[in-house]
Amino acid sequence: MASRRRSALRLRQQDKRNPGMDDLHRKEAGASGENAALKYLQQHGLILIERNYRCRSGEIDLIMLDGKTLALIEVRYRGSGDFG
């Protein structure tokens, strides 16, 4: 029962963040943001190792190599230029 309440609360919070977007548009916007982030990071010398790596505890959007440093990158899409 508590799990259902948390899921419903999460859905309501998502709707408040971007009420005009359905799931398909969110996925497209997320993929677009991820592509932009990938392009930006590659232009700054990072090398892509893996994209959308899934494991038991979730997903890592981009795994990249920055020199000798392994970078695990979470990309967040923001629908507006507002901060916060």
C-alpha positions in Angstrom: 0.0 0.0 0.0 2.8 2.4 0.9 4.5 1.6 -2.4 1.3 2.7 -4.3 1.2 5.9 -2.4 4.8 6.7 -3.2 4.2 5.9 -6.9 1.2 8.1 -7.1 3.1 10.9 -5.3 6.0 10.6 -7.8 3.5 10.8 -10.7 1.9 14.0 -9.3 5.4 15.5 -8.7 6.3 14.7 -12.3 3.1 16.3 -13.6 3.9 19.5 -11.6 7.4 19.7 -13.1 6.2 19.6 -16.7 2.4 19.2 -16.9 2.3 19.4 -20.7 4.6 16.4 -21.3 3.5 12.8 -21.6 5.8 9.9 -21.3 6.8 9.8 -25.0 7.7 13.5 -25.0 9.7 13.1 -21.8 11.7 10.2 -23.3 12.3 12.2 -26.5 13.4 15.2 -24.5 15.6 13.1 -22.3 17.3 11.4 -25.3 17.8 14.8 -26.9 19.4 16.2 -23.8 21.6 13.1 -23.5 22.7 13.5 -27.1 23.6 17.1 -26.5 25.5 16.2 -23.3 27.4 13.5 -25.2 28.3 15.8 -28.0 29.5 18.5 -25.6 31.6 16.1 -23.6 33.2 14.5 -26.7 34.1 17.9 -28.0 35.9 18.4 -24.7 38.0 15.3 -25.1 36.0 12.6 -23.2 35.7 9.2 -24.8 32.4 7.3 -24.6 32.7 3.8 -23.0 29.1 2.9 -22.5 25.7 4.6 -22.9 22.5 3.8 -20.8 24.2 1.1 -18.7 21.6 -0.7 -16.7 22.2 -2.7 -13.6 20.2 -3.9 -10.6 20.3 -0.6 -8.8 19.4 1.6 -11.8 20.9 3.2 -14.9 24.0 5.3 -15.7 23.4 7.6 -18.7 27.0 7.9 -19.9 30.2 6.2 -18.9 33.1 8.1 -20.3 36.9 8.2 -20.0 38.5 11.6 -19.2 42.2 10.9 -19.5 42.8 8.2 -16.9 39.6 9.0 -15.0 36.4 7.0 -15.5 33.4 9.4 -15.4 29.9 8.2 -14.6 27.5 10.8 -15.9 23.8 11.4 -15.0 22.1 13.7 -17.5 19.1 15.7 -16.4 16.8 17.5 -18.8 15.3 20.8 -17.7 12.4 22.1 -19.7 13.1 25.7 -19.0 16.0 27.9 -18.4 14.9 28.5 -14.8 17.2 27.4 -12.0 16.0 25.3 -9.1 
